[in-house]
Amino acid sequence: MRKIDAHLHVELQGLDADRLITYMDNHSIERCWLLTWEEEEAPIESLYQHISPEEVFNAHEKYPDRVIPFYAPDPKTDRLEQKIIHAKNNGMRGCGELKVTRRWEERRMESYLKVIYRHRLPLLFHMEEPRMHYVPDNPGLAEKTLNVLLNGALNGVVKNFLLRFSKKTSILKDHIEDHLTYFPGYLHDFAGLEKRLKQFPSQVFIAHGPHFWNHIASDRSEILFHDKGRIDRFGIIDRLLSRYENLYCDVSGKSGFNAMRRDPEKARLFLEKHHRKILFGTDNTSFGHEDLIRSLQLPADKLENIFYRNADRLIPA
């Protein structure tokens, strides 16, 4: 079965342009969407990894039949349209990955969308909710350990335990509180997103990220970074995908993989219902997205939509 990976990055996880193609060959991926990451003033430096458009366009120039280049300038830039025009002249076919600490409701985002729409570019974006993030003040072992424990170990369970323990016993309480920094989240306001979906009905939006995929269910954990367990009822993303023809999503990353694995029966129903709106992608991970999706035993025509046709329809070869 033909496959397009709609969410890959160059110079991430050791993939330069040549290794990227080797990776694609090994996984029988015909083409990929290659995405940037640009934020001029990331609020927490350790959470940001710049992925430059130059690397993307170099990979496209070297492998034009395999790489579809995307570029998402920071909305803060005062040269947005000039950057977009320059990128289009170099082969840009889509805008992404837009992963910035902004909200959809901001006026700057409205201006951004007007430019993207004017140039008929699909927009692939990342959603992640706000949280308190531990920022170490030195590279020592103790700080490295706290960094791991408070920023994701056991999917947020350890963080919750340590915060409760420190407040109750005062052990490390002041130290932890002094090093917790507010992370404002990435494009996490669903009400603002829905407003933009209505405002730009011909603009293609492609969602991704933990905040998006956690809302496959109506119930949310207050602790876990990636929600687990049975899905009793589908959440807001089911309604948005059903209501708005211009909203799509990709299953890439840990977030998409987790959403498909947590309740296989409901995941199959979700994929069957939205098979014309969902794109296959991996986000440079090795979780086994393809095997997981195949294990859900969807009809062949729906699998083809997810693995290839939807991406090919949005951006033809």
C-alpha positions as CSV (number, residue, x, y, z in Angstrom):
1,M,0.0,0.0,0.0
2,R,1.3,3.4,-0.9
3,K,2.2,5.8,1.9
4,I,2.9,9.5,2.5
5,D,4.3,10.5,5.8
6,A,2.6,13.8,6.4
7,H,4.7,14.8,9.4
8,L,8.5,14.5,9.3
9,H,11.5,16.7,10.2
10,V,15.0,16.9,8.9
11,E,17.9,17.3,11.3
12,L,15.8,15.7,14.1
13,Q,16.6,12.3,15.7
14,G,19.7,12.1,13.5
15,L,17.9,12.4,10.1
16,D,19.9,14.4,7.6
17,A,18.6,14.5,4.1
18,D,20.2,11.2,3.0
19,R,19.3,9.3,6.2
20,L,15.7,10.7,5.8
21,I,15.5,9.0,2.4
22,T,17.0,5.8,3.7
23,Y,14.4,5.9,6.5
24,M,11.6,6.4,4.0
25,D,12.9,3.6,1.8
26,N,13.1,1.2,4.8
27,H,9.5,2.0,5.6
28,S,8.2,2.0,2.0
29,I,7.2,5.7,2.3
30,E,6.7,7.2,-1.2
31,R,6.8,10.9,-0.2
32,C,6.9,13.0,3.0
33,W,5.9,16.4,4.1
34,L,9.0,17.9,5.6
35,L,8.3,20.5,8.3
36,T,10.1,23.4,10.0
37,W,9.9,24.8,13.5
38,E,10.4,28.5,14.1
39,E,9.7,30.6,17.1
40,E,11.7,33.8,17.6
41,E,11.3,34.2,21.3
42,A,10.5,30.7,22.8
43,P,9.5,31.2,26.4
44,I,11.5,28.2,27.7
45,E,14.6,27.6,25.7
46,S,15.0,23.9,26.6
47,L,11.6,23.1,25.0
48,Y,12.5,24.6,21.6
49,Q,14.5,23.1,18.8
50,H,14.9,25.3,15.8
51,I,14.4,23.4,12.5
52,S,15.4,25.7,9.7
53,P,13.7,26.2,6.3
54,E,17.1,26.0,4.6
55,E,17.5,22.4,5.7
56,V,14.1,21.6,4.4
57,F,14.6,23.2,1.0
58,N,18.0,21.7,0.7
59,A,16.5,18.2,1.2
60,H,13.8,19.1,-1.4
61,E,16.3,20.2,-3.9
62,K,18.3,17.0,-3.5
63,Y,15.2,14.7,-3.5
64,P,12.4,16.7,-5.3
65,D,10.3,13.7,-6.0
66,R,10.3,12.5,-2.4
67,V,10.2,15.6,-0.2
68,I,7.4,18.1,-0.1
69,P,8.7,21.2,1.7
70,F,6.7,23.1,4.4
71,Y,7.6,26.2,6.2
72,A,5.9,28.0,9.1
73,P,7.4,31.4,9.9
74,D,6.9,32.7,13.4
75,P,3.7,34.8,13.3
76,K,5.7,37.5,15.1
77,T,7.8,38.2,12.1
78,D,7.3,41.5,10.4
79,R,8.3,40.0,7.0
80,L,5.7,37.2,6.9
81,E,4.5,37.6,3.3
82,Q,8.0,38.2,2.0
83,K,9.1,35.0,3.7
84,I,6.2,33.1,2.3
85,I,6.7,34.3,-1.2
86,H,10.5,33.5,-1.0
87,A,9.7,30.0,0.3
88,K,7.1,29.3,-2.4
89,N,9.6,30.2,-5.0
90,N,11.8,27.5,-3.5
91,G,9.1,24.9,-3.7
92,M,7.1,25.4,-0.5
93,R,3.7,23.6,-0.7
94,G,2.4,24.0,2.9
95,C,2.7,26.0,6.1
96,G,3.9,23.9,9.0
97,E,4.8,23.0,11.6
98,L,3.2,26.0,13.3
99,K,4.2,25.4,16.9
100,V,4.2,28.7,18.8
101,T,3.1,30.0,22.2
102,R,0.1,31.8,20.9
103,R,-3.7,31.5,21.0
104,W,-6.0,31.4,18.0
105,E,-8.0,34.3,19.3
106,E,-5.1,36.7,18.9
107,R,-5.3,39.4,16.2
108,R,-1.9,38.4,15.0
109,M,-3.1,34.9,14.3
110,E,-5.9,36.4,12.2
111,S,-3.4,38.3,10.1
112,Y,-1.3,35.2,9.8
113,L,-4.2,33.2,8.5
114,K,-5.1,35.8,6.0
115,V,-1.6,35.5,4.4
116,I,-1.6,31.7,4.5
117,Y,-5.1,31.7,2.9
118,R,-4.1,34.2,0.2
119,H,-1.3,31.8,-0.8
120,R,-3.5,28.7,-0.7
121,L,-1.3,26.9,1.8
122,P,-2.5,24.0,4.0
123,L,-1.6,24.8,7.6
124,L,-0.3,22.1,9.9
125,F,-0.2,23.1,13.6
126,H,0.6,21.7,17.0
127,M,-1.6,22.0,20.1
128,E,-0.3,21.7,23.6
129,E,-1.8,22.9,26.8
130,P,-0.2,25.3,29.4
131,R,1.6,23.8,32.4
132,M,4.3,24.5,34.9
133,H,7.7,23.3,33.6
134,Y,10.8,22.7,35.7
135,V,13.8,24.6,34.5
136,P,17.2,23.4,35.9
137,D,19.7,26.1,36.9
138,N,22.9,23.9,36.4
139,P,23.9,20.8,34.5
140,G,24.6,18.8,37.7
141,L,23.2,15.3,38.3
142,A,20.7,16.4,40.9
143,E,19.2,19.0,38.6
144,K,19.2,16.6,35.6
145,T,17.3,14.1,37.8
146,L,14.7,16.6,38.9
147,N,14.4,17.7,35.3
148,V,13.5,14.2,34.2
149,L,11.2,13.5,37.1
150,L,9.3,16.8,36.9
151,N,9.0,17.1,33.2
152,G,7.5,13.9,32.0
153,A,8.6,10.8,33.9
154,L,5.9,8.2,33.8
155,N,3.7,10.5,31.8
156,G,3.3,13.1,34.6
157,V,2.6,10.7,37.4
158,V,6.0,11.3,39.1
159,K,5.6,15.1,38.8
160,N,2.2,14.9,40.5
161,F,3.6,12.8,43.3
162,L,6.7,15.0,43.9
163,L,4.7,18.2,43.9
164,R,2.2,16.8,46.5
165,F,5.1,15.3,48.5
166,S,7.1,18.5,48.6
167,K,4.1,20.6,49.7
168,K,3.2,18.2,52.4
169,T,6.7,17.7,53.8
170,S,8.4,20.9,52.7
171,I,11.3,18.8,51.3
172,L,12.6,20.5,48.2
173,K,9.4,22.7,48.3
174,D,11.1,26.0,47.9
175,H,13.7,24.7,45.4
176,I,11.0,23.2,43.2
177,E,8.8,26.3,43.3
178,D,11.7,28.6,42.5
179,H,12.4,26.5,39.3
180,L,8.9,26.0,38.0
181,T,8.3,28.3,35.0
182,Y,4.9,28.8,33.4
183,F,4.7,27.4,29.9
184,P,1.8,29.1,28.1
185,G,1.0,26.3,25.7
186,Y,0.8,26.1,21.9
187,L,-2.4,27.2,20.1
188,H,-4.4,25.4,22.7
189,D,-7.7,27.3,22.7
190,F,-10.3,25.2,21.0
191,A,-12.9,28.0,21.0
192,G,-10.5,30.2,19.2
193,L,-9.7,27.4,16.7
194,E,-13.4,26.9,16.0
195,K,-13.8,30.6,15.4
196,R,-11.0,30.5,12.8
197,L,-12.4,27.4,11.1
198,K,-15.6,29.3,10.6
199,Q,-13.9,32.5,9.5
200,F,-11.7,30.7,6.9
201,P,-13.9,27.9,5.6
202,S,-11.7,27.4,2.5
203,Q,-8.4,27.3,4.5
204,V,-7.2,23.7,5.2
205,F,-6.2,23.2,8.9
206,I,-4.3,20.1,10.0
207,A,-4.2,19.5,13.7
208,H,-1.6,17.5,15.7
209,G,-0.2,17.4,19.2
210,P,-1.1,16.1,22.7
211,H,-3.7,18.7,23.5
212,F,-5.6,17.9,20.3
213,W,-5.4,14.1,20.7
214,N,-6.2,14.1,24.4
215,H,-9.6,15.4,23.4
216,I,-10.4,12.3,21.4
217,A,-12.3,11.6,24.7
218,S,-14.7,13.8,26.5
219,D,-13.1,13.1,29.9
220,R,-9.6,14.5,30.7
221,S,-7.0,13.6,33.2
222,E,-5.6,16.4,35.4
223,I,-2.3,14.6,35.8
224,L,-1.3,12.7,32.6
225,F,0.4,14.5,29.7
226,H,-1.0,11.8,27.4
227,D,-4.3,10.5,28.5
228,K,-4.9,6.8,29.0
229,G,-7.8,4.4,29.4
230,R,-11.2,3.7,27.9
231,I,-12.9,6.3,25.8
232,D,-16.5,6.3,27.0
233,R,-17.5,9.2,24.7
234,F,-15.7,11.0,22.0
235,G,-14.6,14.5,22.8
236,I,-14.4,17.9,21.0
237,I,-12.2,16.8,18.1
238,D,-14.9,14.4,17.0
239,R,-17.4,17.2,16.8
240,L,-14.9,19.6,15.0
241,L,-13.8,17.0,12.4
242,S,-17.5,16.2,11.7
243,R,-18.7,19.7,11.5
244,Y,-15.9,21.5,9.6
245,E,-14.8,20.3,6.2
246,N,-11.6,22.3,6.4
247,L,-10.3,20.5,9.5
248,Y,-8.0,17.5,9.2
249,C,-5.5,15.9,11.6
250,D,-2.4,13.7,11.5
251,V,-1.8,10.7,13.8
252,S,1.9,11.4,14.3
253,G,4.0,11.6,17.4
254,K,3.5,10.0,20.8
255,S,0.2,11.8,21.1
256,G,-1.4,10.3,18.0
257,F,0.0,6.9,18.7
258,N,-1.3,7.0,22.3
259,A,-4.7,8.1,21.1
260,M,-5.0,5.1,18.8
261,R,-3.6,2.6,21.3
262,R,-5.5,3.6,24.5
263,D,-8.8,2.1,23.4
264,P,-8.5,0.1,20.2
265,E,-12.2,-0.5,19.7
266,K,-13.0,3.3,19.9
267,A,-9.9,4.1,17.9
268,R,-11.2,1.9,15.1
269,L,-14.6,3.6,15.2
270,F,-12.9,7.0,15.2
271,L,-10.7,6.2,12.2
272,E,-13.6,4.7,10.3
273,K,-15.8,7.7,10.9
274,H,-13.1,10.3,9.9
275,H,-11.1,8.3,7.4
276,R,-11.2,11.1,4.9
277,K,-9.9,13.6,7.4
278,I,-6.9,11.7,9.0
279,L,-3.4,11.6,7.7
280,F,-0.7,9.1,8.4
281,G,2.5,10.6,10.0
282,T,5.3,9.6,12.4
283,D,7.0,12.8,13.5
284,N,10.4,11.1,13.6
285,T,9.2,8.6,16.2
286,S,9.6,4.8,16.2
287,F,6.5,3.8,18.0
288,G,5.1,1.8,15.2
289,H,2.2,3.9,13.9
290,E,1.8,1.9,10.7
291,D,1.5,-1.5,12.5
292,L,-0.8,-0.1,15.1
293,I,-3.2,1.4,12.5
294,R,-3.1,-1.8,10.5
295,S,-3.9,-3.8,13.6
296,L,-7.2,-2.0,13.9
297,Q,-8.3,-3.9,10.8
298,L,-10.0,-1.1,8.9
299,P,-11.4,-1.7,5.4
300,A,-8.8,-1.4,2.7
301,D,-10.3,1.8,1.1
302,K,-10.3,3.6,4.5
303,L,-6.7,2.5,5.1
304,E,-5.7,3.9,1.7
305,N,-7.3,7.2,2.6
306,I,-5.3,7.5,5.8
307,F,-2.0,6.2,4.5
308,Y,-2.0,8.0,1.1
309,R,-5.0,9.5,-0.6
310,N,-5.9,12.3,1.9
311,A,-2.4,13.7,1.8
312,D,-2.2,13.3,-1.9
313,R,-5.5,15.1,-2.4
314,L,-4.4,18.0,-0.2
315,I,-1.0,18.3,-1.9
316,P,-0.8,16.3,-5.2
317,A,2.5,15.1,-6.6
